Amino acid sequence: MGNLIHAGGDDGAGAGAVAPVNMNNGLTSVVIGLMAMALTAEAETDTQRRLAVAVAARDQNLLGLGVVGFDVADLPWDESTFEIDQAFFLRSCDRAILGDDWHRLSYEPRREWVTQAVSGLVDLIESLTPDQLRPQTDWPLMPDVVGEVCDTHQALMHTEGCVLCNDG
Ligand SMILES: [Zn+2]
C-alpha cells in the first residue's frame, strides 16, 4: 500500500508526461511533514499559505493510510500568480531536501529516500502549466482562514491541527 502524487492525469496511473511519485505510507508521512514545514517557512502570501496547508492536510492519521495521494494540478493554485507560486513551491522542495527544518523532527529521515521522492515532486511541479490547473475549492481539512502555525514544528495547521503532531 502507498500513495501516488501525480500531475495532470485523471486516474493517477501515470497519465501525465512526468512519472508519478510513488511512496510507501511511512515515507509519505515523512515527505508530507517535511514539505509542510518547508512550504510554511517559505510562504509569503495567503495563496502560498493555502498551498502549504493543502499539503499538510494530506494527513494519513485523519484521512487514512494509503489514501492521501493527489494530483498537483488540483492544489489550490491561483492562476494569476501561478509562476510566482510555482517558484515558491520549488524553493520549498529544495528546502525540504536540504534539511533546514529536520531538527524539529523526533527522528532522522532517510536522506536518500527523501531526496528521491522530493526530486520527483520537483519534476511534477516543474511540468505544471497554467492551462493544466484545476484548483479544488473543497480541499479536505482546509480552514476558511489559514495562518495558524504549530509551535513545535513551525508548520501551518489544517482544521484538525498539525500534521506532524498528529503523526507523533
Ligand atoms: Zn506540530
Backbone and ligand atoms as CSV (ligand in chain L), in Angstrom:
chain,resi,resn,atom,element,x,y,z
A,1,MET,N,N,0.831,-1.196,0.000
A,1,MET,CA,C,0.000,0.000,0.000
A,1,MET,C,C,0.867,1.248,0.000
A,2,GLY,N,N,0.400,2.280,-0.628
A,2,GLY,CA,C,1.178,3.505,-0.677
A,2,GLY,C,C,0.364,4.629,-1.270
A,3,ASN,N,N,1.053,5.708,-1.581
A,3,ASN,CA,C,0.393,6.897,-2.104
A,3,ASN,C,C,1.102,7.378,-3.353
A,4,LEU,N,N,0.311,7.878,-4.294
A,4,LEU,CA,C,0.830,8.348,-5.567
A,4,LEU,C,C,0.569,9.850,-5.683
A,5,ILE,N,N,1.639,10.607,-5.916
A,5,ILE,CA,C,1.453,12.017,-6.266
A,5,ILE,C,C,1.745,12.125,-7.755
A,6,HIS,N,N,0.842,12.725,-8.487
A,6,HIS,CA,C,0.990,12.768,-9.926
A,6,HIS,C,C,0.586,14.136,-10.464
A,7,ALA,N,N,0.691,14.301,-11.780
A,7,ALA,CA,C,0.415,15.604,-12.389
A,7,ALA,C,C,-0.426,15.443,-13.634
A,8,GLY,N,N,-1.518,16.195,-13.690
A,8,GLY,CA,C,-2.272,16.355,-14.917
A,8,GLY,C,C,-2.911,15.109,-15.482
A,9,GLY,N,N,-3.153,14.112,-14.629
A,9,GLY,CA,C,-3.839,12.918,-15.111
A,9,GLY,C,C,-5.043,12.624,-14.235
A,10,ASP,N,N,-6.050,12.025,-14.794
A,10,ASP,CA,C,-7.273,11.790,-14.034
A,10,ASP,C,C,-7.220,10.522,-13.206
A,11,ASP,N,N,-6.453,9.544,-13.656
A,11,ASP,CA,C,-6.509,8.251,-12.983
A,11,ASP,C,C,-5.316,7.984,-12.068
A,12,GLY,N,N,-4.356,8.880,-12.077
A,12,GLY,CA,C,-3.213,8.694,-11.204
A,12,GLY,C,C,-2.309,7.553,-11.626
A,13,ALA,N,N,-2.488,7.031,-12.793
A,13,ALA,CA,C,-1.699,5.881,-13.231
A,13,ALA,C,C,-0.655,6.289,-14.268
A,14,GLY,N,N,-0.128,7.490,-14.095
A,14,GLY,CA,C,0.924,7.918,-14.993
A,14,GLY,C,C,0.400,8.477,-16.297
A,15,ALA,N,N,-0.817,9.014,-16.250
A,15,ALA,CA,C,-1.394,9.573,-17.464
A,15,ALA,C,C,-0.654,10.818,-17.921
A,16,GLY,N,N,-0.037,11.519,-16.962
A,16,GLY,CA,C,0.717,12.716,-17.321
A,16,GLY,C,C,2.047,12.354,-17.956
A,17,ALA,N,N,2.748,13.382,-18.430
A,17,ALA,CA,C,4.013,13.161,-19.114
A,17,ALA,C,C,5.143,12.841,-18.141
A,18,VAL,N,N,4.983,13.242,-16.892
A,18,VAL,CA,C,6.033,13.062,-15.902
A,18,VAL,C,C,5.670,11.896,-14.979
A,19,ALA,N,N,6.657,11.102,-14.642
A,19,ALA,CA,C,6.412,9.931,-13.797
A,19,ALA,C,C,5.857,10.350,-12.438
A,20,PRO,N,N,4.846,9.647,-11.941
A,20,PRO,CA,C,4.318,9.954,-10.621
A,20,PRO,C,C,5.325,9.584,-9.522
A,21,VAL,N,N,5.143,10.185,-8.364
A,21,VAL,CA,C,5.944,9.837,-7.186
A,21,VAL,C,C,5.160,8.793,-6.404
A,22,ASN,N,N,5.754,7.633,-6.274
A,22,ASN,CA,C,5.086,6.518,-5.589
A,22,ASN,C,C,5.818,6.250,-4.274
A,23,MET,N,N,5.110,6.422,-3.162
A,23,MET,CA,C,5.755,6.297,-1.851
A,23,MET,C,C,4.984,5.326,-0.972
A,24,ASN,N,N,5.719,4.577,-0.158
A,24,ASN,CA,C,5.011,3.782,0.842
A,24,ASN,C,C,4.442,4.734,1.910
A,25,ASN,N,N,3.601,4.206,2.778
A,25,ASN,CA,C,2.891,5.076,3.709
A,25,ASN,C,C,3.827,5.787,4.679
A,26,GLY,N,N,4.879,5.094,5.109
A,26,GLY,CA,C,5.814,5.714,6.038
A,26,GLY,C,C,6.549,6.885,5.410
A,27,LEU,N,N,7.053,6.674,4.203
A,27,LEU,CA,C,7.770,7.755,3.514
A,27,LEU,C,C,6.821,8.903,3.188
A,28,THR,N,N,5.574,8.576,2.870
A,28,THR,CA,C,4.586,9.623,2.597
A,28,THR,C,C,4.457,10.566,3.784
A,29,SER,N,N,4.337,10.002,4.982
A,29,SER,CA,C,4.204,10.850,6.172
A,29,SER,C,C,5.429,11.732,6.359
A,30,VAL,N,N,6.608,11.168,6.111
A,30,VAL,CA,C,7.850,11.941,6.251
A,30,VAL,C,C,7.856,13.102,5.258
A,31,VAL,N,N,7.554,12.805,3.999
A,31,VAL,CA,C,7.627,13.825,2.944
A,31,VAL,C,C,6.550,14.897,3.148
A,32,ILE,N,N,5.344,14.496,3.495
A,32,ILE,CA,C,4.288,15.486,3.754
A,32,ILE,C,C,4.700,16.392,4.916
A,33,GLY,N,N,5.252,15.812,5.959
A,33,GLY,CA,C,5.686,16.608,7.113
A,33,GLY,C,C,6.808,17.563,6.753
A,34,LEU,N,N,7.802,17.076,6.023
A,34,LEU,CA,C,8.922,17.941,5.616
A,34,LEU,C,C,8.442,19.056,4.695
A,35,MET,N,N,7.543,18.711,3.774
A,35,MET,CA,C,7.025,19.735,2.854
A,35,MET,C,C,6.160,20.744,3.593
A,36,ALA,N,N,5.396,20.292,4.596
A,36,ALA,CA,C,4.562,21.218,5.371
A,36,ALA,C,C,5.447,22.259,6.066
A,37,MET,N,N,6.555,21.819,6.633
A,37,MET,CA,C,7.457,22.756,7.317
A,37,MET,C,C,8.143,23.683,6.321
A,38,ALA,N,N,8.598,23.119,5.206
A,38,ALA,CA,C,9.340,23.918,4.225
A,38,ALA,C,C,8.425,24.941,3.546
A,39,LEU,N,N,7.235,24.512,3.137
A,39,LEU,CA,C,6.287,25.422,2.486
A,39,LEU,C,C,5.887,26.544,3.439
A,40,THR,N,N,5.679,26.186,4.710
A,40,THR,CA,C,5.321,27.201,5.700
A,40,THR,C,C,6.439,28.233,5.837
A,41,ALA,N,N,7.677,27.756,5.898
A,41,ALA,CA,C,8.815,28.663,6.090
A,41,ALA,C,C,8.985,29.606,4.910
A,42,GLU,N,N,8.673,29.130,3.707
A,42,GLU,CA,C,8.903,29.932,2.503
A,42,GLU,C,C,7.696,30.774,2.108
A,43,ALA,N,N,6.520,30.498,2.677
A,43,ALA,CA,C,5.284,31.167,2.244
A,43,ALA,C,C,5.276,32.643,2.624
A,44,GLU,N,N,4.853,33.469,1.672
A,44,GLU,CA,C,4.799,34.913,1.912
A,44,GLU,C,C,3.420,35.504,1.628
A,45,THR,N,N,2.547,34.735,0.980
A,45,THR,CA,C,1.222,35.247,0.637
A,45,THR,C,C,0.163,34.239,1.107
A,46,ASP,N,N,-1.084,34.689,1.106
A,46,ASP,CA,C,-2.172,33.793,1.514
A,46,ASP,C,C,-2.295,32.608,0.562
A,47,THR,N,N,-2.108,32.853,-0.731
A,47,THR,CA,C,-2.164,31.744,-1.682
A,47,THR,C,C,-1.092,30.714,-1.345
A,48,GLN,N,N,0.098,31.182,-1.043
A,48,GLN,CA,C,1.187,30.264,-0.713
A,48,GLN,C,C,0.918,29.551,0.612
A,49,ARG,N,N,0.313,30.261,1.545
A,49,ARG,CA,C,-0.050,29.601,2.807
A,49,ARG,C,C,-1.144,28.549,2.574
A,50,ARG,N,N,-2.051,28.823,1.653
A,50,ARG,CA,C,-3.084,27.825,1.340
A,50,ARG,C,C,-2.472,26.592,0.694
A,51,LEU,N,N,-1.478,26.798,-0.154
A,51,LEU,CA,C,-0.784,25.649,-0.757
A,51,LEU,C,C,-0.089,24.828,0.333
A,52,ALA,N,N,0.513,25.512,1.288
A,52,ALA,CA,C,1.197,24.815,2.385
A,52,ALA,C,C,0.204,23.997,3.210
A,53,VAL,N,N,-0.951,24.595,3.509
A,53,VAL,CA,C,-1.958,23.882,4.294
A,53,VAL,C,C,-2.516,22.695,3.509
A,54,ALA,N,N,-2.688,22.882,2.207
A,54,ALA,CA,C,-3.227,21.795,1.381
A,54,ALA,C,C,-2.325,20.562,1.446
A,55,VAL,N,N,-1.023,20.800,1.413
A,55,VAL,CA,C,-0.085,19.674,1.515
A,55,VAL,C,C,-0.118,19.089,2.925
A,56,ALA,N,N,-0.092,19.959,3.925
A,56,ALA,CA,C,-0.149,19.484,5.315
A,56,ALA,C,C,-1.413,18.671,5.571
A,57,ALA,N,N,-2.474,18.995,4.839
A,57,ALA,CA,C,-3.763,18.334,5.038
A,57,ALA,C,C,-3.820,16.922,4.441
A,58,ARG,N,N,-2.765,16.507,3.739
A,58,ARG,CA,C,-2.721,15.112,3.273
A,58,ARG,C,C,-2.244,14.278,4.458
A,59,ASP,N,N,-3.075,14.248,5.473
A,59,ASP,CA,C,-2.739,13.738,6.801
A,59,ASP,C,C,-3.284,12.316,6.945
A,60,GLN,N,N,-2.384,11.357,6.883
A,60,GLN,CA,C,-2.820,9.949,6.896
A,60,GLN,C,C,-3.481,9.550,8.202
A,61,ASN,N,N,-3.139,10.261,9.293
A,61,ASN,CA,C,-3.753,9.928,10.574
A,61,ASN,C,C,-5.230,10.295,10.613
A,62,LEU,N,N,-5.640,11.207,9.714
A,62,LEU,CA,C,-7.047,11.605,9.668
A,62,LEU,C,C,-7.760,11.033,8.459
A,63,LEU,N,N,-7.092,11.069,7.305
A,63,LEU,CA,C,-7.749,10.622,6.072
A,63,LEU,C,C,-7.624,9.115,5.876
A,64,GLY,N,N,-6.606,8.528,6.496
A,64,GLY,CA,C,-6.400,7.089,6.365
A,64,GLY,C,C,-5.107,6.781,5.632
A,65,LEU,N,N,-4.523,5.621,5.929
A,65,LEU,CA,C,-3.285,5.204,5.292
A,65,LEU,C,C,-3.532,4.889,3.819
A,66,GLY,N,N,-2.635,5.375,2.974
A,66,GLY,CA,C,-2.696,4.994,1.565
A,66,GLY,C,C,-3.754,5.697,0.746
A,67,VAL,N,N,-4.369,6.745,1.288
A,67,VAL,CA,C,-5.407,7.450,0.515
A,67,VAL,C,C,-5.125,8.950,0.399
A,68,VAL,N,N,-3.872,9.342,0.609
A,68,VAL,CA,C,-3.576,10.777,0.602
A,68,VAL,C,C,-2.833,11.220,-0.662
A,69,GLY,N,N,-2.716,10.329,-1.639
A,69,GLY,CA,C,-2.141,10.737,-2.915
A,69,GLY,C,C,-2.988,11.829,-3.551
A,70,PHE,N,N,-2.372,12.605,-4.439
A,70,PHE,CA,C,-3.138,13.681,-5.082
A,70,PHE,C,C,-2.485,14.072,-6.394
A,71,ASP,N,N,-3.224,14.854,-7.158
A,71,ASP,CA,C,-2.721,15.419,-8.402
A,71,ASP,C,C,-2.288,16.856,-8.105
A,72,VAL,N,N,-1.058,17.201,-8.437
A,72,VAL,CA,C,-0.576,18.550,-8.110
A,72,VAL,C,C,-1.375,19.633,-8.837
A,73,ALA,N,N,-2.057,19.280,-9.918
A,73,ALA,CA,C,-2.896,20.258,-10.619
A,73,ALA,C,C,-4.106,20.664,-9.789
A,74,ASP,N,N,-4.487,19.802,-8.821
A,74,ASP,CA,C,-5.674,20.055,-8.006
A,74,ASP,C,C,-5.401,20.935,-6.783
A,75,LEU,N,N,-4.132,21.190,-6.490
A,75,LEU,CA,C,-3.800,22.055,-5.353
A,75,LEU,C,C,-4.472,23.420,-5.518
A,76,PRO,N,N,-4.678,24.143,-4.416
A,76,PRO,CA,C,-5.407,25.433,-4.510
A,76,PRO,C,C,-4.558,26.555,-5.099
A,77,TRP,N,N,-4.142,26.383,-6.353
A,77,TRP,CA,C,-3.369,27.407,-7.063
A,77,TRP,C,C,-4.240,28.610,-7.373
A,78,ASP,N,N,-3.607,29.750,-7.538
A,78,ASP,CA,C,-4.259,30.946,-8.070
A,78,ASP,C,C,-3.613,31.194,-9.434
A,79,GLU,N,N,-4.413,31.075,-10.487
A,79,GLU,CA,C,-3.840,31.198,-11.835
A,79,GLU,C,C,-3.100,32.512,-12.044
A,80,SER,N,N,-3.573,33.573,-11.388
A,80,SER,CA,C,-2.990,34.902,-11.640
A,80,SER,C,C,-1.587,35.044,-11.059
A,81,THR,N,N,-1.231,34.177,-10.114
A,81,THR,CA,C,0.120,34.260,-9.517
A,81,THR,C,C,0.857,32.946,-9.673
A,82,PHE,N,N,0.459,32.147,-10.657
A,82,PHE,CA,C,0.977,30.778,-10.739
A,82,PHE,C,C,2.502,30.715,-10.837
A,83,GLU,N,N,3.099,31.534,-11.703
A,83,GLU,CA,C,4.558,31.433,-11.883
A,83,GLU,C,C,5.290,31.716,-10.569
A,84,ILE,N,N,4.830,32.709,-9.849
A,84,ILE,CA,C,5.458,33.062,-8.571
A,84,ILE,C,C,5.274,31.927,-7.565
A,85,ASP,N,N,4.086,31.369,-7.552
A,85,ASP,CA,C,3.783,30.317,-6.578
A,85,ASP,C,C,4.456,28.996,-6.948
A,86,GLN,N,N,4.636,28.765,-8.225
A,86,GLN,CA,C,5.379,27.586,-8.675
A,86,GLN,C,C,6.837,27.696,-8.200
A,87,ALA,N,N,7.423,28.888,-8.343
A,87,ALA,CA,C,8.800,29.102,-7.881
A,87,ALA,C,C,8.889,28.915,-6.368
A,88,PHE,N,N,7.885,29.396,-5.661
A,88,PHE,CA,C,7.811,29.204,-4.202
A,88,PHE,C,C,7.790,27.721,-3.850
A,89,PHE,N,N,6.998,26.958,-4.580
A,89,PHE,CA,C,6.864,25.531,-4.286
A,89,PHE,C,C,8.204,24.818,-4.533
A,90,LEU,N,N,8.861,25.188,-5.632
A,90,LEU,CA,C,10.146,24.557,-5.968
A,90,LEU,C,C,11.216,24.927,-4.946
A,91,ARG,N,N,11.196,26.180,-4.505
A,91,ARG,CA,C,12.123,26.634,-3.456
A,91,ARG,C,C,11.895,25.822,-2.185
A,92,SER,N,N,10.647,25.549,-1.888
A,92,SER,CA,C,10.304,24.786,-0.686
A,92,SER,C,C,10.775,23.331,-0.802
A,93,CYS,N,N,10.695,22.777,-1.998
A,93,CYS,CA,C,11.201,21.419,-2.215
A,93,CYS,C,C,12.702,21.368,-1.925
A,94,ASP,N,N,13.427,22.356,-2.408
A,94,ASP,CA,C,14.873,22.419,-2.133
A,94,ASP,C,C,15.115,22.446,-0.628
A,95,ARG,N,N,14.332,23.265,0.052
A,95,ARG,CA,C,14.493,23.396,1.496
A,95,ARG,C,C,14.220,22.065,2.204
A,96,ALA,N,N,13.192,21.364,1.747
A,96,ALA,CA,C,12.844,20.081,2.374
A,96,ALA,C,C,13.980,19.077,2.222
A,97,ILE,N,N,14.654,19.112,1.069
A,97,ILE,CA,C,15.760,18.184,0.839
A,97,ILE,C,C,16.989,18.587,1.641
A,98,LEU,N,N,17.240,19.898,1.706
A,98,LEU,CA,C,18.448,20.379,2.384
A,98,LEU,C,C,18.414,20.091,3.883
A,99,GLY,N,N,17.214,20.002,4.450
A,99,GLY,CA,C,17.117,19.608,5.851
A,99,GLY,C,C,17.102,20.758,6.833
A,100,ASP,N,N,16.754,21.959,6.358
A,100,ASP,CA,C,16.733,23.140,7.236
A,100,ASP,C,C,15.802,22.955,8.436
A,101,ASP,N,N,14.773,22.153,8.275
A,101,ASP,CA,C,13.753,22.029,9.327
A,101,ASP,C,C,13.805,20.675,10.039
A,102,TRP,N,N,14.760,19.857,9.666
A,102,TRP,CA,C,14.767,18.486,10.166
A,102,TRP,C,C,14.992,18.402,11.672
A,103,HIS,N,N,15.607,19.424,12.239
A,103,HIS,CA,C,15.886,19.391,13.683
A,103,HIS,C,C,14.605,19.418,14.511
A,104,ARG,N,N,13.479,19.778,13.875
A,104,ARG,CA,C,12.217,19.783,14.623
A,104,ARG,C,C,11.542,18.414,14.646
A,105,LEU,N,N,12.106,17.470,13.940
A,105,LEU,CA,C,11.547,16.115,13.935
A,105,LEU,C,C,12.090,15.321,15.123
A,106,SER,N,N,11.347,14.317,15.501
A,106,SER,CA,C,11.781,13.456,16.607
A,106,SER,C,C,12.549,12.248,16.081
A,107,TYR,N,N,12.843,12.249,14.779
A,107,TYR,CA,C,13.560,11.138,14.171
A,107,TYR,C,C,14.405,11.688,13.030
A,108,GLU,N,N,15.303,10.887,12.530
A,108,GLU,CA,C,16.151,11.298,11.406
A,108,GLU,C,C,15.660,10.605,10.143
A,109,PRO,N,N,15.116,11.364,9.184
A,109,PRO,CA,C,14.631,10.737,7.947
A,109,PRO,C,C,15.779,10.130,7.142
A,110,ARG,N,N,15.460,9.134,6.335
A,110,ARG,CA,C,16.446,8.552,5.428
A,110,ARG,C,C,16.668,9.514,4.263
A,111,ARG,N,N,17.847,10.132,4.238
A,111,ARG,CA,C,18.085,11.224,3.312
A,111,ARG,C,C,17.896,10.813,1.844
A,112,GLU,N,N,18.377,9.617,1.486
A,112,GLU,CA,C,18.290,9.244,0.067
A,112,GLU,C,C,16.844,9.010,-0.365
A,113,TRP,N,N,16.025,8.512,0.560
A,113,TRP,CA,C,14.605,8.306,0.231
A,113,TRP,C,C,13.892,9.648,0.051
A,114,VAL,N,N,14.165,10.562,0.990
A,114,VAL,CA,C,13.537,11.882,0.915
A,114,VAL,C,C,13.966,12.589,-0.359
A,115,THR,N,N,15.260,12.529,-0.658
A,115,THR,CA,C,15.783,13.209,-1.847
A,115,THR,C,C,15.134,12.668,-3.110
A,116,GLN,N,N,15.003,11.368,-3.196
A,116,GLN,CA,C,14.404,10.760,-4.378
A,116,GLN,C,C,12.938,11.172,-4.537
A,117,ALA,N,N,12.192,11.103,-3.430
A,117,ALA,CA,C,10.764,11.426,-3.502
A,117,ALA,C,C,10.539,12.903,-3.802
A,118,VAL,N,N,11.243,13.771,-3.096
A,118,VAL,CA,C,11.020,15.212,-3.293
A,118,VAL,C,C,11.534,15.653,-4.663
A,119,SER,N,N,12.595,15.021,-5.160
A,119,SER,CA,C,13.060,15.326,-6.519
A,119,SER,C,C,11.994,14.965,-7.546
A,120,GLY,N,N,11.276,13.883,-7.297
A,120,GLY,CA,C,10.166,13.516,-8.166
A,120,GLY,C,C,9.050,14.551,-8.107
A,121,LEU,N,N,8.825,15.081,-6.912
A,121,LEU,CA,C,7.823,16.135,-6.744
A,121,LEU,C,C,8.238,17.396,-7.506
A,122,VAL,N,N,9.523,17.709,-7.476
A,122,VAL,CA,C,10.051,18.851,-8.232
A,122,VAL,C,C,9.714,18.686,-9.716
A,123,ASP,N,N,9.948,17.497,-10.249
A,123,ASP,CA,C,9.653,17.255,-11.671
A,123,ASP,C,C,8.171,17.484,-11.971
A,124,LEU,N,N,7.312,17.041,-11.058
A,124,LEU,CA,C,5.870,17.209,-11.258
A,124,LEU,C,C,5.486,18.684,-11.261
A,125,ILE,N,N,5.998,19.420,-10.272
A,125,ILE,CA,C,5.641,20.845,-10.162
A,125,ILE,C,C,6.192,21.616,-11.353
A,126,GLU,N,N,7.422,21.286,-11.763
A,126,GLU,CA,C,8.026,21.966,-12.916
A,126,GLU,C,C,7.239,21.704,-14.194
A,127,SER,N,N,6.612,20.536,-14.278
A,127,SER,CA,C,5.895,20.170,-15.503
A,127,SER,C,C,4.549,20.873,-15.618
A,128,LEU,N,N,4.049,21.413,-14.502
A,128,LEU,CA,C,2.715,22.028,-14.495
A,128,LEU,C,C,2.686,23.315,-15.314
A,129,THR,N,N,1.652,23.456,-16.123
A,129,THR,CA,C,1.452,24.700,-16.858
A,129,THR,C,C,0.094,25.275,-16.465
A,130,PRO,N,N,-0.073,26.601,-16.611
A,130,PRO,CA,C,-1.312,27.240,-16.147
A,130,PRO,C,C,-2.579,26.591,-16.707
A,131,ASP,N,N,-2.527,26.117,-17.943
A,131,ASP,CA,C,-3.739,25.554,-18.546
A,131,ASP,C,C,-4.116,24.211,-17.936
A,132,GLN,N,N,-3.187,23.604,-17.192
A,132,GLN,CA,C,-3.488,22.313,-16.546
A,132,GLN,C,C,-4.148,22.483,-15.178
A,133,LEU,N,N,-4.091,23.683,-14.625
A,133,LEU,CA,C,-4.563,23.878,-13.250
A,133,LEU,C,C,-6.064,23.659,-13.153
A,134,ARG,N,N,-6.470,22.993,-12.094
A,134,ARG,CA,C,-7.903,22.853,-11.801
A,134,ARG,C,C,-8.051,22.844,-10.286
A,135,PRO,N,N,-7.734,24.004,-9.664
A,135,PRO,CA,C,-7.702,24.089,-8.201
A,135,PRO,C,C,-9.020,23.659,-7.570
A,136,GLN,N,N,-8.924,22.805,-6.580
A,136,GLN,CA,C,-10.120,22.312,-5.904
A,136,GLN,C,C,-10.554,23.295,-4.833
A,137,THR,N,N,-11.827,23.610,-4.841
A,137,THR,CA,C,-12.340,24.566,-3.860
A,137,THR,C,C,-12.714,23.874,-2.553
A,138,ASP,N,N,-12.858,22.559,-2.600
A,138,ASP,CA,C,-13.258,21.837,-1.384
A,138,ASP,C,C,-12.132,20.908,-0.923
A,139,TRP,N,N,-10.923,21.444,-0.898
A,139,TRP,CA,C,-9.772,20.656,-0.456
A,139,TRP,C,C,-10.004,20.171,0.978
A,140,PRO,N,N,-9.794,18.875,1.237
A,140,PRO,CA,C,-10.066,18.333,2.567
A,140,PRO,C,C,-9.265,19.036,3.669
A,141,LEU,N,N,-9.913,19.245,4.796
A,141,LEU,CA,C,-9.282,19.791,6.006
A,141,LEU,C,C,-8.758,21.220,5.829
A,142,MET,N,N,-9.230,21.910,4.787
A,142,MET,CA,C,-8.762,23.283,4.542
A,142,MET,C,C,-9.558,24.271,5.393
A,143,PRO,N,N,-8.895,25.017,6.286
A,143,PRO,CA,C,-9.630,26.001,7.088
A,143,PRO,C,C,-10.065,27.195,6.239
A,144,ASP,N,N,-11.095,27.903,6.685
A,144,ASP,CA,C,-11.542,29.098,5.962
A,144,ASP,C,C,-10.437,30.150,5.943
A,145,VAL,N,N,-9.756,30.272,7.072
A,145,VAL,CA,C,-8.667,31.229,7.174
A,145,VAL,C,C,-7.393,30.470,7.532
A,146,VAL,N,N,-6.362,30.628,6.728
A,146,VAL,CA,C,-5.102,29.936,7.019
A,146,VAL,C,C,-4.170,30.890,7.765
A,147,GLY,N,N,-3.294,30.325,8.566
A,147,GLY,CA,C,-2.323,31.174,9.254
A,147,GLY,C,C,-1.866,30.634,10.598
A,148,GLU,N,N,-2.649,29.699,11.160
A,148,GLU,CA,C,-2.259,29.160,12.461
A,148,GLU,C,C,-1.084,28.194,12.278
A,149,VAL,N,N,-0.034,28.410,13.070
A,149,VAL,CA,C,1.197,27.643,12.926
A,149,VAL,C,C,1.480,26.871,14.212
A,150,CYS,N,N,1.908,25.617,14.077
A,150,CYS,CA,C,2.274,24.791,15.227
A,150,CYS,C,C,3.577,25.308,15.847
A,151,ASP,N,N,3.576,25.489,17.164
A,151,ASP,CA,C,4.775,25.986,17.854
A,151,ASP,C,C,5.933,25.010,17.737
A,152,THR,N,N,5.624,23.735,17.840
A,152,THR,CA,C,6.673,22.716,17.866
A,152,THR,C,C,7.348,22.562,16.507
A,153,HIS,N,N,6.541,22.507,15.463
A,153,HIS,CA,C,7.075,22.183,14.140
A,153,HIS,C,C,7.137,23.377,13.187
A,154,GLN,N,N,6.577,24.502,13.589
A,154,GLN,CA,C,6.553,25.672,12.703
A,154,GLN,C,C,5.941,25.303,11.350
A,155,ALA,N,N,4.838,24.549,11.428
A,155,ALA,CA,C,4.109,24.174,10.217
A,155,ALA,C,C,2.684,24.714,10.322
A,156,LEU,N,N,2.184,25.248,9.207
A,156,LEU,CA,C,0.804,25.709,9.169
A,156,LEU,C,C,-0.135,24.534,9.439
A,157,MET,N,N,-1.213,24.815,10.166
A,157,MET,CA,C,-2.118,23.749,10.590
A,157,MET,C,C,-3.359,23.687,9.698
A,158,HIS,N,N,-3.906,22.470,9.561
A,158,HIS,CA,C,-5.199,22.308,8.888
A,158,HIS,C,C,-6.298,22.334,9.954
A,159,THR,N,N,-7.516,22.005,9.579
A,159,THR,CA,C,-8.638,22.164,10.521
A,159,THR,C,C,-8.515,21.279,11.752
A,160,GLU,N,N,-7.727,20.211,11.665
A,160,GLU,CA,C,-7.592,19.290,12.788
A,160,GLU,C,C,-6.196,19.330,13.399
A,161,GLY,N,N,-5.497,20.424,13.208
A,161,GLY,CA,C,-4.206,20.585,13.860
A,161,GLY,C,C,-3.013,20.429,12.932
A,162,CYS,N,N,-1.893,20.017,13.557
A,162,CYS,CA,C,-0.612,19.943,12.849
A,162,CYS,C,C,-0.362,18.514,12.380
A,163,VAL,N,N,-0.046,18.367,11.096
A,163,VAL,CA,C,0.148,17.024,10.532
A,163,VAL,C,C,1.309,16.302,11.223
A,164,LEU,N,N,2.322,17.049,11.638
A,164,LEU,CA,C,3.470,16.405,12.277
A,164,LEU,C,C,3.128,15.987,13.710
A,165,CYS,N,N,2.386,16.813,14.437
A,165,CYS,CA,C,1.941,16.423,15.785
A,165,CYS,C,C,1.000,15.223,15.687
A,166,ASN,N,N,0.103,15.250,14.708
A,166,ASN,CA,C,-0.846,14.138,14.560
A,166,ASN,C,C,-0.141,12.821,14.278
A,167,ASP,N,N,1.029,12.925,13.665
A,167,ASP,CA,C,1.795,11.724,13.315
A,167,ASP,C,C,2.628,11.243,14.502
A,168,GLY,N,N,2.743,12.109,15.535
A,168,GLY,CA,C,3.585,11.758,16.693
A,168,GLY,C,C,2.942,10.670,17.515
L,1,ZN,ZN,ZN,3.302,20.141,15.225
